Amino acid sequence: MSHDEYAARFGSDAIATGAPASSDDGALRAAPEERTADSSGGAAPQRDPVGGTPWHQALWAQTDGRGTYVPTRFGDANLGYSHYASRHNLTTMAPFRVIPNTTRPIVDQGSHIEYQALLTDLSNGSIKIRVRIVTQAASRTDDGRYVTPDGRNVGTITAYCEGVTKCPSWVNQIS
């Protein structure tokens, strides 16, 4: 995908906004995290085996190019980090760095917004895998089972590598 095609599809030129640049070793790299006033940053959290962390605790957050606040909450078996880390083997926050550079999400239907991160081979620009990030831009889920106590968006429902049930382990090595 050329830079112009990327900008036309996602509303931002990755090179101009600090997304991956080539490296001497040709290794995959994610864009440096774009911090916003809402970002908590940091490494991927460990899953809580005893369930002591409330589902609504925000682990990190970004704001997309349109101003939509997108937190990733600790979650549980149905949504958030706990859901996608277990079910889809995605523990890195690297793919979420696409959100601040996005002005046109891949799906935008009311409060249902989906973003797509393209993980590429820097030596030749080929797409290695696509990561889909499914979010809820409302303070409650569509079924009403989850309501955020802070009144902010629920945020990440799930994230996964397209075409596979579990992301390959190399995806979690991207820094």
URRAZI-V549537 format. One line per field, one symbol per residue. burial: + if it has 16 or more other ideal C-beta (glycine too) atoms within 10 Angstrom, else -. Layout:
burial=???
This chain:
burial=-----++--+-+-+----++-------++++-++----+----++-------+-++-++++++++--+++++++++--+++++++--+++++++++++++++--+-----+-++++++++-+------+-++++++++--+----+-+---++++++++++-----+---+--+-
